[in-house]
Amino acid sequence: MTHPMPVRPNQRIPKAVASRSWSIQEDEVLVAGYMTYCTDAVLGTDQKSIDLWKQVSAYYDKVQEERPYEVAERGLRMLESRWRRIAADDPRTSHVNEHAWKMVCDQPKWRRRMRWMRWGISKEDRELRDNVEGTPQDSEGSGKRTRLDDDDGVKKTKARRKGKGVSSSEAVSSFGDRLQAKTEMRLQENQTHQRRLEFDMSREAKMKQQMEIEARHVQVSEANAEIERTRLEMEPMKMKNEFLRILTSKGNLTAFEEQTKERLIMELYGGAN
């Protein structure tokens, strides 16, 4: 939404927030800044979006400092968001941004581009603009419009800045080659990463299996040691029981044998006969 300039001209406009409506004066500054740098002959049209909007933001800030009572402070993101709303082909907001769209259409270089743009202008307006601008027809009179070339000065300026001329088809081809090479490199990296991951998982599984085997070996060894210890402990008891059985089965015992028998009974059975 937009609103006119403040009722009190000398009232300095506070810094705008995202929800603050745009005034017509602010839209004028935004459109002028965008059209100044997006159609700059020296910069060309292949500049990065962030570079373009940095320049537009600097232009807006400069005008805001000169006209603080008409133009509110706004950040780069707010400028970019507002421009997208102005340029959007949305019938729900077209009536709100009509004044801004007319500002864009009044730009000299933008008027020539209107012939390829189907949004924001009626068929009658396109035909009227073509007649006023004297759009050239093809040599056979087929009615097809031909592309308007830039002035030689613009082309030479761009060529000097870039060092050499590069056709759009070559640029697209070069970009496609770089994109394909990058995609293939990324695919190889993913495959290498997958193989490394599978190798690590296999090695971890083998290590886990080896640890389980070693743990079972330890358990078996401990069990065998316990059995052997028990056997060694029981061996003297077995010998004493066998000796006591022999003495008990003997009829006449000597005094020493009788004492030995009594001692074995005490050790094995606690004194019970």
C-alpha positions in Angstrom: 0.0 0.0 0.0 1.0 3.6 -0.5 0.2 6.9 1.1 1.0 10.5 0.2 3.7 12.6 1.9 3.1 13.6 5.6 0.6 16.4 6.3 3.3 18.4 8.1 6.1 18.9 5.5 8.7 19.7 8.1 8.1 16.6 10.1 11.1 14.3 9.8 9.9 10.8 8.9 11.1 8.1 11.4 12.9 5.0 10.3 10.5 2.7 8.6 9.6 -0.8 9.8 8.6 -3.7 7.6 4.9 -3.0 8.1 5.0 0.7 7.3 3.3 1.6 4.1 5.3 3.1 1.2 4.6 6.6 0.1 4.5 7.7 -3.6 7.6 9.7 -3.1 9.5 6.7 -1.7 8.3 4.6 -4.7 9.6 7.3 -7.1 13.0 7.1 -5.5 13.1 3.3 -5.6 12.0 3.1 -9.2 14.5 5.8 -10.2 17.4 4.1 -8.4 16.5 0.6 -9.8 16.2 1.9 -13.4 19.4 3.9 -13.1 21.5 0.8 -12.3 19.7 -2.1 -13.9 20.1 -0.3 -17.4 23.6 1.1 -16.8 25.6 0.8 -20.0 28.9 0.3 -18.3 27.8 -2.2 -15.7 25.7 -4.2 -18.2 22.8 -6.5 -17.3 24.8 -9.5 -16.1 25.7 -8.0 -12.7 24.9 -10.0 -9.6 21.6 -9.2 -7.9 23.3 -8.3 -4.6 25.6 -5.9 -6.3 22.7 -4.2 -8.1 20.7 -3.8 -4.9 23.6 -2.5 -3.0 23.9 0.4 -5.5 20.1 0.9 -5.4 20.2 1.0 -1.6 23.1 3.6 -1.7 21.1 5.7 -4.2 18.0 5.5 -2.0 20.0 6.4 1.2 21.5 9.4 -0.6 18.1 10.8 -1.6 16.7 10.1 1.8 19.5 12.2 3.4 18.6 15.1 1.0 14.8 14.7 1.6 14.3 13.3 5.1 10.9 14.9 5.4 9.5 13.0 2.4 11.5 9.8 2.3 11.8 7.3 5.2 14.9 5.3 6.0 14.6 1.8 4.5 17.0 -1.2 4.4 18.2 -3.1 1.3 15.8 -6.0 2.0 12.8 -3.7 2.2 13.8 -2.1 -1.1 14.1 -5.4 -2.8 10.8 -6.7 -1.3 9.0 -3.6 -2.4 10.4 -3.8 -6.0 9.2 -7.4 -6.2 5.7 -6.4 -5.2 5.7 -3.6 -7.9 7.0 -5.9 -10.6 4.8 -8.9 -9.6 2.0 -9.9 -12.1 -0.6 -10.1 -9.4 -4.1 -8.7 -10.1 -4.8 -8.4 -6.4 -2.1 -5.7 -6.0 -1.9 -4.2 -9.5 -4.3 -1.3 -8.6 -2.2 -0.5 -5.5 1.1 -0.3 -7.4 -0.4 1.3 -10.6 1.4 4.6 -10.0 4.8 2.8 -9.5 4.2 0.8 -12.7 3.6 4.0 -14.7 6.9 5.3 -13.4 8.6 2.2 -14.8 6.9 2.5 -18.1 8.0 6.1 -18.5 11.7 5.1 -18.4 13.1 5.5 -22.0 15.0 2.2 -22.2 12.2 0.3 -20.4 9.6 1.4 -23.0 11.5 -0.5 -25.7 11.4 -3.6 -23.6 7.7 -3.4 -23.1 7.2 -5.1 -26.5 8.4 -8.4 -25.0 6.6 -8.0 -21.7 3.0 -9.3 -21.6 2.1 -8.3 -18.1 1.0 -4.8 -16.8 0.1 -3.4 -20.3 -2.8 -4.0 -22.6 -2.7 -4.9 -26.3 -3.8 -1.4 -27.3 -1.1 0.2 -25.3 1.5 -2.1 -26.8 0.4 -1.2 -30.4 0.3 2.5 -29.5 3.8 2.4 -28.1 5.1 0.5 -31.1 3.6 3.1 -33.5 5.1 6.0 -31.5 8.5 4.4 -31.3 8.5 3.4 -35.0 9.1 -0.2 -34.4 10.8 -1.6 -37.6 9.2 -4.4 -39.5 11.0 -7.2 -41.3 12.0 -6.9 -45.0 9.2 -9.2 -46.2 6.4 -7.3 -44.4 5.4 -10.3 -42.3 4.6 -8.0 -39.4 7.2 -9.6 -37.1 9.1 -7.1 -34.9 12.9 -7.1 -35.0 15.1 -6.6 -32.0 16.3 -3.1 -31.3 20.1 -3.1 -31.0 21.8 -1.0 -28.5 23.8 2.1 -29.6 27.3 1.5 -30.8 28.5 3.6 -27.9 26.9 1.3 -25.4 28.4 -1.8 -27.0 31.9 -0.3 -27.2 31.6 0.8 -23.5 30.6 -2.7 -22.4 33.4 -4.3 -24.5 36.0 -2.0 -23.1 34.9 -2.8 -19.5 34.8 -6.6 -20.1 38.0 -6.7 -22.1 36.4 -8.7 -24.9 32.9 -9.4 -26.2 31.3 -12.7 -25.3 28.1 -13.8 -26.9 25.1 -14.9 -24.8 25.2 -18.3 -26.3 28.8 -18.8 -25.4 28.2 -17.6 -21.9 25.3 -20.0 -21.5 27.4 -22.8 -23.0 30.2 -22.0 -20.6 27.9 -21.9 -17.7 26.3 -25.2 -18.7 29.8 -26.8 -19.0 30.8 -25.5 -15.5 27.5 -26.7 -14.1 27.9 -30.2 -15.6 31.5 -30.4 -14.4 30.5 -29.4 -10.9 27.6 -31.8 -10.9 29.9 -34.7 -12.0 32.5 -33.7 -9.3 29.7 -33.6 -6.7 28.5 -37.1 -7.8 32.0 -38.5 -7.6 32.4 -37.0 -4.1 29.2 -38.6 -3.0 30.2 -41.9 -4.4 33.6 -41.8 -2.7 31.9 -40.8 0.5 29.4 -43.6 0.2 32.2 -46.2 -0.4 34.2 -44.8 2.6 31.1 -45.0 4.7 30.4 -48.6 3.6 34.1 -49.5 4.3 33.9 -48.0 7.8 30.7 -49.8 8.6 32.2 -53.1 7.4 35.3 -52.6 9.4 33.3 -51.7 12.5 31.2 -54.8 12.1 34.3 -57.0 11.8 35.8 -55.4 14.9 32.6 -56.0 16.8 32.5 -59.6 15.7 36.1 -60.1 16.7 35.4 -58.5 20.1 32.5 -60.9 20.6 34.7 -63.9 19.8 37.4 -62.8 22.2 34.8 -62.2 24.9 33.5 -65.8 24.4 37.0 -67.1 24.6 37.5 -65.3 27.9 34.3 -66.7 29.3 35.3 -70.3 28.3 38.7 -69.8 29.8 37.3 -68.5 33.0 34.8 -71.5 33.2 37.6 -74.0 32.6 39.7 -72.3 35.3 36.9 -72.5 37.7 36.4 -76.2 36.9 40.1 -76.9 37.4 40.1 -75.0 40.7 37.1 -76.9 41.9 38.7 -80.2 40.9 41.9 -79.3 42.8 39.9 -78.4 45.8 38.0 -81.7 45.7 41.0 -84.0 45.0 42.2 -84.0 48.7 38.7 -84.7 49.9 38.4 -87.6 47.6 41.7 -89.1 48.8 40.7 -88.6 52.5 37.3 -90.3 51.8 39.0 -93.2 50.1 41.5 -93.6 53.0 38.6 -93.4 55.6 36.7 -96.1 53.7 39.8 -98.4 53.8 40.2 -97.9 57.5 36.6 -98.4 58.2 36.5 -101.7 56.3 39.5 -103.1 58.2 38.7 -105.2 61.2 41.5 -104.8 63.7 43.1 -101.3 63.7 46.3 -100.3 65.5 46.3 -97.3 67.8 47.7 -95.1 65.1 45.2 -96.2 62.6 42.4 -95.6 65.1 43.6 -92.1 65.7 43.9 -91.4 62.0 40.3 -92.7 61.4 39.0 -90.4 64.1 40.8 -87.4 62.7 39.5 -88.1 59.2 35.9 -88.4 60.5 36.3 -85.0 62.3 37.7 -83.3 59.1 35.1 -84.8 56.7 32.0 -85.0 58.8 32.6 -82.9 61.9 32.8 -85.7 64.4 29.8 -87.8 63.3 30.5 -91.6 63.2 
